[in-house]
Amino acid sequence: MKQMVRNVKIVGTGSYVPEKIYTNKYLATIVDTNEEWIEKILGIKERRIASKDEATSDLAWKAGENAIRHAGLTENDIDLIIVATSTPDRPCPSTACFVQDKLKAYNAVVFDIAAVCSGFLYGMSVASQFIASGVYDNVLVIGADTFSKITDWTRRDCVFFGDGAGAAVLSHANDGEGFLAYRLYSDGRGRYNFTVPAGGSENPASIKTVKEGLHYFQMNGKEVFKSATTLLPQAIRKVLKDTGLKVDDIDYMIPHQPSIGILKKTAEILEFPFEKVMTNMDKYANTSAGTIPILLDELNKSGKLKKGNIIVFTAIGAGWTWGASIIKWS
Ligand SMILES: CC(C)(COP(=O)(O)OP(=O)(O)OC[C@H]1O[C@@H](n2cnc3c(N)ncnc32)[C@H](O)[C@@H]1OP(=O)(O)O)[C@@H](O)C(=O)NCCC(=O)NCCS
């Protein structure tokens, strides 16, 4: 039997954020919070909010189209579309089916990944296995979320999230370039620390669940902070060990964007210079599965990423789900 193992790289990136902006100043007029606290503690100045008519798939397909064009491909070249989201258009079918039809990418197999804020990291890893094994050549991975739709706008935890989507096309690469290591982790014992209690099979939507606001997200901020600052450094150390690289070899960290505090603590634990930790939560807040690909697209198109750069991606999401991967940029 012929075994096919191919290297995998990112050949195109794209992103899309809605036009409407909610500034900290505006939020301070609707809930008990303050501008300075949000900016200082979370690193957020403003976030984008999808319109009433914009579903997650609308953001996702625009980001996806953008990435396909950037890769110099057409929709017909895409073999697989993975949409990472925890704010799907509908419980079924998958948001990926909506995106496929909007893109008219009918040669592709499509499915969703539900790993919340780790979704894009999980998606890149799953896509890579299909390309490495020779099953598919071009995979579109999209991270898209509209947390504004599951936010209680009367509570002060409405400050954390924004809406947005990012995407990357992954294809096969030459030896010595592309992804060098991936490590994904999950621990379902943490599943209640960030959750949407109702609307699923455990507690179906009813007048009572809606009245009690159980269709909105609930977050245990202290546990998120504790888990993130423990698990992100562990995952990064593991991929460094896998590759034989040292912390000093990393040119950029492109992490999930939960809060500036979590990222500063993570860098401190790793003894990694914070200047190399890329952020854009000031403009977009936490867009959940959208954070890494939106930031990647910005950095890629600004010309900051150079051939040969060693880049580490890392994320943690509800569940818990978390991990890290390392790529040699090409
Ligand atoms: C949110 C976070 C900063 C809160 O800190 P904490 O110590 O856990 O929570 P507390 O409720 O004790 O609040 C601490 C202070 O922040 C203030 N605060 C908390 N949320 C606030 C908000 N939305 N607006 C303004 N102030 C807020 C509290 O009033 C309190 O102020 P005080 O010290 O003057 O009393 C912290 O838990 C955190 O960063 N968690 C990670 C959350 C995250 O990243 N979520 C997104 C990814 S899922």
The ligand as an ORCA input file, in Angstrom:
! r2SCAN-3c Opt
* xyz 0 1
  C     -13.400     39.288     33.559
  C     -12.310     39.344     34.615
  C     -11.357     40.464     34.315
  C     -13.019     39.616     35.934
  O     -12.136     39.536     37.002
  P     -12.552     38.691     38.316
  O     -11.574     39.043     39.347
  O     -12.657     37.290     37.879
  O     -14.033     39.145     38.584
  P     -14.736     40.067     39.614
  O     -16.205     39.857     39.373
  O     -14.222     39.824     41.005
  O     -14.384     41.537     39.140
  C     -13.156     42.187     39.394
  C     -13.352     43.647     39.163
  O     -13.667     43.889     37.795
  C     -14.886     44.612     37.679
  N     -15.620     44.132     36.509
  C     -15.900     42.844     36.170
  N     -16.578     42.824     35.011
  C     -16.726     44.102     34.632
  C     -17.337     44.730     33.503
  N     -17.926     44.024     32.525
  N     -17.290     46.069     33.414
  C     -16.688     46.813     34.349
  N     -16.088     46.274     35.433
  C     -16.114     44.944     35.564
  C     -15.630     44.291     38.952
  O     -16.554     45.307     39.252
  C     -14.525     44.220     39.954
  O     -14.165     45.525     40.351
  P     -13.692     45.861     41.840
  O     -12.389     45.113     42.014
  O     -13.536     47.352     41.815
  O     -14.786     45.353     42.722
  C     -11.515     38.020     34.645
  O     -12.295     37.003     35.229
  C     -11.090     37.595     33.267
  O     -10.306     38.237     32.583
  N     -11.615     36.449     32.822
  C     -11.445     35.963     31.486
  C     -12.682     36.248     30.737
  C     -12.500     36.094     29.263
  O     -11.437     36.281     28.720
  N     -13.596     35.723     28.593
  C     -13.634     35.628     27.205
  C     -13.208     34.301     26.684
  S     -14.363     33.022     26.990
*
